[in-house]
Amino acid sequence: MKQKNNFWNTLSEPIWPPLSFTLKEIIVHNKSVTRTMINWVLRLLRNEVQGTVIDLASGKNPSYWQHMELAKISPKIISIDLKFSCHPTIVADICALPLKSKSFDTAIIITSLM
């Protein structure tokens, strides 16, 4: 049975198939085009993530962890941020990390002006 073609089905169609982002994500979830494209790239990059992950300048409850499905693919995630209020694993400046060499397998830094 053919699905009824309505407005919401149209929004679920990719704007440009190679990018695979949708109008629904932009309109319904109130995401900017830039944020939507970043989320798409993060979903692609999750296949590159392995082992212990260090998230530099993570902030509080980063949404990209959900897009990358970090909890599913990494046994340990270490978040680092300057602000104690963000509740990171480690409060530190990313320019002077208090970690031993080779203590993580993947490093992530999404947005930071350090």
N, C-alpha and C positions, 0 to 999 in steps of 0.2 A: 504494500500500500504506500503510495507516494505521500510524503509528509506535506502538510499544508504549508504553503509559502506565505509566511507573514513577516511582519516587521522584525521580530526578534530573531527569526531564522536568518534573515538578511544580515543582521548585525553579527551573527556568528561566522559568517563567511570571511575568510582572510582578505584583508585589504590588498595585499600583494603577497601571493603565496610563498615566495622565498622568505619573507619576514614572519609569516604566520602569526601576526598580531591582529586582533579584531576590533571592530568598532564597539562591540559589546564591552570589552575590557576597558575601553576608553570612556564610553558614555555611562554604563551601568556602575562600574567600579570607580568612576571619577579619577582615572589615571591620565596623566598627560601622554602625548605621543612619545616623548622622550623616555618617560618611565616605562611605558609599555614595551618599547624597543629594548631597553636595558633588561627588563624582566625576561624577554625572549632570549637575549644573549646569555643570561645567567642559566636559563634552562638548558641551553646547548652546552655550556661549560661544565655542568654538573658531572658529566662523564669523565672529566679530567681530574676531578677531586678524588683524593684517596688518602687513607691513613689519618693521622692527627692533623686537624685544620686549625690554623691560627687566623683569626679575623681581626685585622688591624683597624683601629678607629671604628669599632663596630656600632657604637651608639646603643640605644635602648630598643630591644625587641626588633631587630632588623627584619624587614619583610622579605629580603632576598634569601634568607635562610629557608623560607617556605618554598620559594620559587626554585631553589637549587636542591631542595629536599635534603639538606645537610644532615639532619638527625638520622635519616635512613642510610646515608652513605658514609658517614664518618663515626668511628667509635668514640672520638673525643674532639670537642670543639673548644678552643681557648679564645675567649674574646678579650680584647685589649682596648681600653679607652682611657682618656685623661680624666673623665668625669666619673666620680664615685656614684653619682646619682643614676648613671646608666646601668649600674650593677654588673660591670664586666667581671670576668674571671680574674683579670689582673688590671690594676689601675696603674698606668704608666704612659710615658711619652713614647710613641712608636719610633722616634729617632734614637732612643736608648733602651732597647728591649732588655729586660732582666731575664733572658732565657739562654740556656746552654745551646751551643751550636748543634745543629741537626736534631733538635727536639720536636720538630714538626715536619710533616710531609708536604703540606699545601698551605700557601699563604694567600689570603684574600684581603684586598683593600678596594672598597667600592667608591667611597667619597671621603676625601680628607684634604684639608688645607694646612698641613703641618709645616 
